[in-house]
Amino acid sequence: MRRWTVWTVGVLAYVLAVTHRTTLGVAGLDAVERFGITPGLLSAFVFVQLGVYIAAQIPAGLLVDRYGSRVMLAVSAVLMAAGQLLLAVATDFGPAVLARVLVGAGDAVVFTATLALIPRWFPARQVPLMTQLSTILCQLGQVVSAVPFAAVLHGAGWTGAFGTAAAAGLLMAVLVVVVVRNAPGAQWTRGAAVSAGEVVGQLRAVWRRPGTRLGFFGHMGTQFSMMVFTLLWGVPYLVTAQGLAPSTAGLLVALFVVATICVGPFMGVLTVRHPLRRSWLLLAVIALQVSVWTVVLTTPGRAPLWLLAVLMVALATGGPGSVVGIDIGRTSNPDPNLAVAQSIVNLGGFLATLLVLTVMGVVLTVLGGFGAESFRIAWLVQYPVWAVAVLGLLVMRRKARRLDAERGVVPRPLREVLARR
């Protein structure tokens, strides 16, 4: 029972982190008005947030290995609460950017700290499914930002909404300290302090493993489109380019979350049953997203509501798909490198997100703002990134399979697996 309590609080911390991460996407149009900025400068908010997140990923992994999930989850909650409080009172661009720096730093820690709890509290056979459950339940944070946060924003205003988010962060820090423990009993031991040279050597060793790079490119290809949509450009796109009411856009975001929750366990079961076929899951997710986006972007005029709903379902596969990449990185590295390996794989999707999100902001600014044609062209930025991810995935899969073959691990032909089913 204790394991479920610890896991629940860890997931709640993750849910709140996603809420903090996505509040600016919901308040994007309000931010443009409050700070008097262009779409390019609006993307700069998230650029800074993601830039800090990316820069902090490796240190976050090292800190979790060194100090444990309990301490780092509490630190994460405090950092994000401070960022939301600063944003609540900010009226100028500079303090608002600093606020997103704090949110990005706290967000970088919570992912690694939460996932590091799972292998230490649950049997190995349950880890892939529990990881999927954790990452899909965290998407409830987007429902919180899209519905109750948006309601407070439009009711109590900017300061009231972001101030409430800050208070929730402080309460979460207290809950983590009271409930979370790093491992059952005395099973967890603090990682040894390492020098800068040893850190570089450890990172080099983790990156050289083909499975790490396979997970990296898989994470990149599956996650970034979903992240770009939910972090910033999704709601403005639905409201301005597709002509939906903000409430309808919020319902589509809620559909995205529900679909994620439905897809995640299914993908977790497939990961457990077919661990040598995980790359096919990654390729299937990418193919689905590319196909649906292509239909949406080539549809003349505004897309019908049902097609936008299909887009939400396609994007919903991105979160569970990225977790498959995380799982590949986890199983390709020894336990002492667990948090670092997960952090490195996690960089794949967020680096791609940062690139696409920023270039889209530039394109929208050059083309005159949030128009339908401007968005149609801006979303095309995704396609070269998908191409790079698929190429990297295929190359690294070949290397990983070659290494597995040297160890005597050879997957059965796919047609034989399907025939047995």
C-alpha positions as CSV (number, residue, x, y, z in Angstrom):
1,M,0.0,0.0,0.0
2,R,2.9,2.4,0.8
3,R,4.2,2.1,-2.7
4,W,0.9,3.3,-4.2
5,T,0.8,6.3,-1.8
6,V,4.3,7.4,-2.7
7,W,3.6,6.9,-6.4
8,T,0.3,8.8,-6.2
9,V,2.0,11.9,-4.6
10,G,4.8,11.7,-7.2
11,V,2.2,11.7,-10.0
12,L,0.3,14.6,-8.4
13,A,3.6,16.5,-8.4
14,Y,4.0,15.7,-12.1
15,V,0.4,16.7,-12.8
16,L,0.9,20.1,-11.2
17,A,4.2,20.5,-13.1
18,V,2.4,20.0,-16.4
19,T,-0.2,22.5,-15.3
20,H,2.5,25.1,-14.6
21,R,4.1,24.2,-17.9
22,T,1.0,24.7,-20.0
23,T,-0.7,27.7,-18.3
24,L,1.0,30.2,-20.6
25,G,-0.4,28.3,-23.6
26,V,-3.9,28.8,-22.3
27,A,-3.1,32.4,-21.4
28,G,-1.2,33.1,-24.7
29,L,-3.6,35.6,-26.1
30,D,-4.0,37.3,-22.7
31,A,-0.1,37.5,-22.4
32,V,0.0,39.3,-25.8
33,E,-2.4,41.9,-24.5
34,R,-0.9,42.2,-21.0
35,F,2.7,42.7,-22.1
36,G,2.1,44.2,-25.6
37,I,4.2,41.7,-27.5
38,T,4.2,40.0,-30.9
39,P,3.8,36.3,-31.6
40,G,7.6,36.0,-31.8
41,L,8.1,37.5,-28.4
42,L,5.3,35.3,-27.0
43,S,7.2,32.3,-28.2
44,A,10.3,33.7,-26.5
45,F,8.5,33.0,-23.2
46,V,8.3,29.3,-23.9
47,F,11.7,29.4,-25.6
48,V,13.3,30.5,-22.4
49,Q,11.3,28.0,-20.3
50,L,12.2,25.1,-22.5
51,G,15.8,26.3,-22.9
52,V,16.2,26.2,-19.1
53,Y,14.4,22.8,-19.0
54,I,16.8,21.4,-21.6
55,A,19.9,22.9,-20.0
56,A,18.8,21.5,-16.6
57,Q,18.0,18.0,-17.7
58,I,21.4,16.5,-17.2
59,P,22.1,18.3,-13.9
60,A,18.6,17.2,-12.8
61,G,19.4,13.5,-13.5
62,L,22.7,13.8,-11.6
63,L,20.9,15.6,-8.7
64,V,18.2,12.9,-8.5
65,D,20.8,10.1,-8.5
66,R,22.7,12.0,-5.8
67,Y,20.0,13.4,-3.4
68,G,16.9,11.3,-4.3
69,S,13.4,12.0,-5.6
70,R,11.9,13.3,-2.3
71,V,14.3,16.3,-2.0
72,M,14.2,17.1,-5.6
73,L,10.4,16.9,-6.0
74,A,10.1,19.4,-3.1
75,V,12.7,21.7,-4.6
76,S,10.9,21.5,-8.0
77,A,7.5,22.5,-6.5
78,V,9.0,25.5,-4.7
79,L,10.8,26.7,-7.9
80,M,7.7,26.5,-10.0
81,A,5.6,28.2,-7.3
82,A,8.0,31.0,-7.2
83,G,7.9,31.4,-11.0
84,Q,4.1,31.5,-11.1
85,L,4.0,34.0,-8.3
86,L,6.4,36.3,-10.1
87,L,4.4,35.9,-13.3
88,A,1.2,36.8,-11.4
89,V,2.5,40.2,-10.4
90,A,4.7,40.9,-13.5
91,T,3.6,43.7,-15.8
92,D,6.8,44.0,-17.9
93,F,8.4,41.5,-20.2
94,G,11.7,41.1,-18.3
95,P,10.2,39.8,-14.9
96,A,7.8,37.6,-16.9
97,V,10.8,36.0,-18.7
98,L,12.5,35.4,-15.3
99,A,9.3,33.8,-14.1
100,R,9.4,31.2,-16.9
101,V,13.1,30.5,-16.1
102,L,12.0,29.4,-12.6
103,V,9.2,27.3,-14.0
104,G,11.5,25.7,-16.5
105,A,14.1,24.8,-13.8
106,G,11.5,23.2,-11.6
107,D,9.8,21.4,-14.4
108,A,13.2,19.9,-15.5
109,V,13.5,18.1,-12.1
110,V,10.0,16.7,-11.6
111,F,10.0,14.4,-14.6
112,T,13.2,12.6,-13.7
113,A,12.4,12.5,-10.0
114,T,9.0,11.0,-10.5
115,L,10.1,8.3,-12.9
116,A,13.1,7.4,-10.7
117,L,10.6,6.4,-7.9
118,I,9.0,3.6,-10.1
119,P,11.9,1.1,-10.5
120,R,12.6,1.4,-6.8
121,W,9.1,0.9,-5.5
122,F,7.7,-1.6,-8.1
123,P,8.8,-5.0,-9.6
124,A,10.7,-4.8,-12.9
125,R,7.9,-6.4,-14.8
126,Q,5.5,-3.5,-13.8
127,V,7.9,-0.7,-14.5
128,P,6.9,0.0,-18.2
129,L,3.2,0.0,-17.4
130,M,3.6,2.2,-14.3
131,T,5.8,4.6,-16.3
132,Q,3.1,4.8,-19.0
133,L,0.4,5.4,-16.3
134,S,2.5,8.1,-14.7
135,T,3.1,10.0,-17.9
136,I,-0.5,9.7,-19.1
137,L,-2.0,10.8,-15.8
138,C,0.3,13.8,-15.8
139,Q,-1.6,15.0,-18.8
140,L,-4.5,15.8,-16.5
141,G,-2.4,18.9,-15.8
142,Q,-3.4,20.1,-19.2
143,V,-7.1,19.7,-18.3
144,V,-6.4,21.7,-15.1
145,S,-4.8,24.5,-17.2
146,A,-7.4,24.3,-20.0
147,V,-10.5,24.3,-17.8
148,P,-10.3,25.4,-14.2
149,F,-7.2,27.6,-14.7
150,A,-8.8,29.2,-17.8
151,A,-12.0,29.8,-15.8
152,V,-10.1,31.5,-13.0
153,L,-8.1,33.5,-15.6
154,H,-11.3,34.8,-17.3
155,G,-13.0,35.3,-13.9
156,A,-10.5,36.5,-11.4
157,G,-8.0,37.8,-13.9
158,W,-4.3,37.3,-14.6
159,T,-3.0,37.9,-11.1
160,G,-5.6,35.7,-9.4
161,A,-5.1,32.8,-11.8
162,F,-1.3,32.6,-11.6
163,G,-1.4,33.4,-7.8
164,T,-3.6,30.4,-7.3
165,A,-1.2,28.2,-9.3
166,A,1.7,29.4,-7.1
167,A,-0.3,28.5,-3.9
168,A,-0.9,25.0,-5.3
169,G,2.8,24.6,-5.8
170,L,3.7,25.4,-2.2
171,L,1.1,23.0,-0.9
172,M,2.5,20.3,-3.2
173,A,6.0,20.9,-1.7
174,V,4.7,20.2,1.8
175,L,2.8,17.1,0.6
176,V,6.0,15.7,-1.0
177,V,8.1,16.2,2.1
178,V,5.5,14.5,4.3
179,V,4.7,11.4,2.1
180,V,7.4,10.6,-0.5
181,R,10.3,8.4,0.3
182,N,13.1,7.5,-2.2
183,A,12.7,3.7,-1.7
184,P,11.3,1.1,0.7
185,G,13.1,1.0,4.0
186,A,16.8,1.6,3.7
187,Q,17.1,0.3,0.2
188,W,18.0,3.7,-1.3
189,T,21.6,5.0,-0.9
190,R,22.8,8.4,-1.9
191,G,24.9,8.5,-5.0
192,A,28.5,9.3,-4.6
193,A,29.8,12.8,-5.3
194,V,31.6,12.8,-8.7
195,S,34.0,15.2,-10.3
196,A,33.4,17.1,-13.5
197,G,35.6,14.7,-15.4
198,E,33.7,11.7,-14.1
199,V,30.4,13.3,-15.0
200,V,31.6,13.8,-18.6
201,G,32.8,10.2,-18.7
202,Q,29.4,9.0,-17.4
203,L,27.5,11.0,-20.0
204,R,29.7,9.8,-22.8
205,A,29.3,6.2,-21.7
206,V,25.5,6.6,-21.6
207,W,25.3,8.3,-24.9
208,R,27.5,5.7,-26.7
209,R,25.0,3.0,-25.9
210,P,22.9,2.5,-29.1
211,G,19.7,2.0,-27.0
212,T,20.1,5.5,-25.5
213,R,20.3,7.1,-28.9
214,L,17.5,4.9,-30.2
215,G,15.3,6.2,-27.3
216,F,16.5,9.8,-28.0
217,F,15.3,9.8,-31.6
218,G,12.2,7.9,-30.8
219,H,11.3,10.4,-28.1
220,M,12.1,13.3,-30.5
221,G,9.8,12.1,-33.3
222,T,6.8,11.2,-31.2
223,Q,6.7,14.0,-28.6
224,F,7.5,17.4,-30.2
225,S,4.3,18.0,-32.2
226,M,2.1,17.3,-29.1
227,M,4.3,19.6,-27.0
228,V,4.3,22.5,-29.4
229,F,0.5,22.3,-29.7
230,T,-0.2,22.1,-25.9
231,L,2.6,24.4,-24.7
232,L,1.8,27.4,-26.8
233,W,0.4,27.3,-30.3
234,G,-2.5,24.9,-30.0
235,V,-5.2,27.2,-28.4
236,P,-4.3,30.3,-30.5
237,Y,-4.5,28.1,-33.6
238,L,-7.9,26.6,-32.7
239,V,-9.3,30.0,-31.8
240,T,-7.9,32.3,-34.4
241,A,-7.2,30.1,-37.4
242,Q,-10.0,27.5,-37.0
243,G,-12.5,30.0,-35.6
244,L,-13.5,28.0,-32.5
245,A,-14.8,29.5,-29.3
246,P,-12.3,29.3,-26.4
247,S,-14.6,26.9,-24.6
248,T,-14.7,24.5,-27.6
249,A,-10.9,24.7,-27.8
250,G,-10.8,23.8,-24.1
251,L,-13.0,20.7,-24.8
252,L,-10.7,19.6,-27.6
253,V,-7.7,19.8,-25.2
254,A,-9.7,17.8,-22.7
255,L,-10.4,15.2,-25.5
256,F,-6.6,15.1,-26.1
257,V,-6.1,14.2,-22.4
258,V,-8.8,11.5,-22.4
259,A,-7.3,10.0,-25.5
260,T,-3.9,10.0,-23.9
261,I,-5.2,8.2,-20.9
262,C,-6.8,5.6,-23.1
263,V,-3.8,5.0,-25.4
264,G,-1.2,4.9,-22.7
265,P,-2.0,1.6,-20.9
266,F,-2.5,-0.1,-24.3
267,M,1.0,1.0,-25.4
268,G,2.4,0.0,-22.0
269,V,1.1,-3.5,-22.4
270,L,2.5,-3.8,-25.9
271,T,5.9,-2.5,-24.5
272,V,5.9,-5.3,-21.9
273,R,4.8,-8.0,-24.2
274,H,7.0,-7.1,-27.2
275,P,10.1,-5.3,-25.8
276,L,12.1,-6.1,-29.0
277,R,9.4,-4.4,-31.2
278,R,9.3,-1.1,-29.4
279,S,10.8,0.8,-32.4
280,W,7.8,-0.2,-34.5
281,L,5.5,1.5,-31.9
282,L,7.6,4.7,-32.3
283,L,7.4,4.6,-36.1
284,A,3.6,3.9,-36.0
285,V,3.0,7.0,-33.8
286,I,5.1,9.2,-36.1
287,A,3.3,7.9,-39.2
288,L,-0.1,8.6,-37.6
289,Q,0.8,12.2,-36.6
290,V,2.3,13.0,-40.0
291,S,-0.7,11.6,-41.8
292,V,-3.4,13.4,-39.8
293,W,-1.5,16.8,-39.8
294,T,-1.1,16.5,-43.6
295,V,-4.9,16.0,-44.0
296,V,-5.6,19.0,-41.7
297,L,-3.1,21.3,-43.4
298,T,-4.3,20.4,-46.9
299,T,-8.0,20.9,-46.1
300,P,-9.3,24.1,-47.8
301,G,-10.5,26.7,-45.4
302,R,-11.3,25.7,-41.8
303,A,-11.1,22.0,-40.9
304,P,-14.3,20.4,-39.7
305,L,-14.6,19.8,-36.0
306,W,-14.5,16.0,-36.4
307,L,-11.2,16.3,-38.1
308,L,-9.8,18.5,-35.4
309,A,-11.0,15.9,-32.9
310,V,-9.1,13.2,-34.9
311,L,-6.0,15.5,-34.7
312,M,-6.3,15.6,-30.9
313,V,-6.4,11.8,-30.8
314,A,-3.3,11.5,-33.1
315,L,-1.4,14.0,-30.9
316,A,-2.5,12.1,-27.9
317,T,-0.3,9.2,-29.0
318,G,2.8,11.4,-28.7
319,G,3.0,11.2,-24.9
320,P,2.7,7.4,-24.6
321,G,5.0,7.1,-27.6
322,S,7.7,9.2,-26.0
323,V,7.5,7.0,-22.9
324,V,8.4,4.0,-25.2
325,G,11.6,5.9,-26.0
326,I,12.2,6.5,-22.3
327,D,11.8,2.8,-21.7
328,I,14.3,1.9,-24.4
329,G,16.8,4.2,-22.7
330,R,16.1,2.7,-19.3
331,T,16.6,-0.9,-20.3
332,S,19.8,0.0,-22.2
333,N,21.6,1.4,-19.2
334,P,22.6,0.1,-15.7
335,D,20.7,1.2,-12.6
336,P,23.4,3.7,-11.4
337,N,22.9,5.7,-14.7
338,L,19.1,5.4,-14.7
339,A,18.2,9.0,-14.0
340,V,20.9,10.3,-16.3
341,A,19.9,8.0,-19.2
342,Q,16.2,9.1,-18.8
343,S,17.3,12.7,-18.9
344,I,19.3,12.3,-22.0
345,V,16.5,10.5,-23.9
346,N,14.1,13.2,-22.6
347,L,16.2,15.8,-24.3
348,G,15.2,14.5,-27.8
349,G,11.6,15.6,-27.7
350,F,12.3,18.9,-25.9
351,L,15.1,20.0,-28.2
352,A,12.8,19.4,-31.2
353,T,10.0,21.2,-29.4
354,L,12.2,24.2,-28.7
355,L,13.3,24.4,-32.3
356,V,9.8,24.0,-33.8
357,L,8.1,26.3,-31.3
358,T,10.6,29.1,-31.9
359,V,10.7,28.9,-35.7
360,M,6.9,28.9,-35.8
361,G,6.9,32.1,-33.7
362,V,9.3,33.7,-36.3
363,V,7.2,32.5,-39.2
364,L,4.0,33.8,-37.7
365,T,5.5,37.2,-37.0
366,V,6.9,37.5,-40.5
367,L,3.6,36.5,-42.0
368,G,1.6,39.0,-39.9
369,G,0.3,37.2,-36.9
370,F,-2.3,34.6,-36.0
371,G,-4.0,34.2,-39.5
372,A,-5.2,30.9,-40.9
373,E,-2.6,30.9,-43.8
374,S,0.1,32.0,-41.4
375,F,-0.6,29.0,-39.2
376,R,-0.9,26.7,-42.1
377,I,2.6,27.6,-43.3
378,A,4.1,27.7,-39.7
379,W,3.0,24.1,-39.0
380,L,5.0,22.9,-42.0
381,V,8.1,23.4,-39.8
382,Q,7.3,20.0,-38.2
383,Y,8.1,17.9,-41.3
384,P,11.9,18.3,-41.5
385,V,12.1,17.4,-37.8
386,W,10.1,14.2,-38.3
387,A,12.4,13.3,-41.2
388,V,15.5,13.7,-39.0
389,A,13.9,11.7,-36.1
390,V,12.9,8.8,-38.4
391,L,16.3,8.6,-40.0
392,G,18.0,8.6,-36.6
393,L,15.6,6.0,-35.3
394,L,16.2,3.6,-38.2
395,V,20.0,4.0,-38.0
396,M,20.2,3.5,-34.2
397,R,17.8,0.6,-34.4
398,R,20.1,-1.2,-36.8
399,K,23.0,-0.6,-34.4
400,A,21.0,-1.7,-31.3
401,R,19.9,-4.9,-33.1
402,R,23.5,-5.7,-34.1
403,L,24.6,-5.3,-30.5
404,D,21.6,-7.5,-29.3
405,A,22.6,-10.2,-31.9
406,E,26.1,-10.3,-30.5
407,R,24.6,-11.0,-27.1
408,G,22.3,-13.7,-28.6
409,V,19.1,-11.7,-28.4
410,V,17.4,-11.9,-31.8
411,P,13.7,-11.0,-32.3
412,R,11.4,-13.4,-34.0
413,P,10.1,-12.4,-37.5
414,L,7.1,-10.1,-37.2
415,R,4.9,-12.3,-39.3
416,E,5.6,-15.2,-36.9
417,V,4.6,-13.1,-34.0
418,L,1.4,-12.0,-35.7
419,A,0.6,-15.5,-36.8
420,R,0.8,-16.7,-33.2
421,R,-1.6,-13.9,-32.2
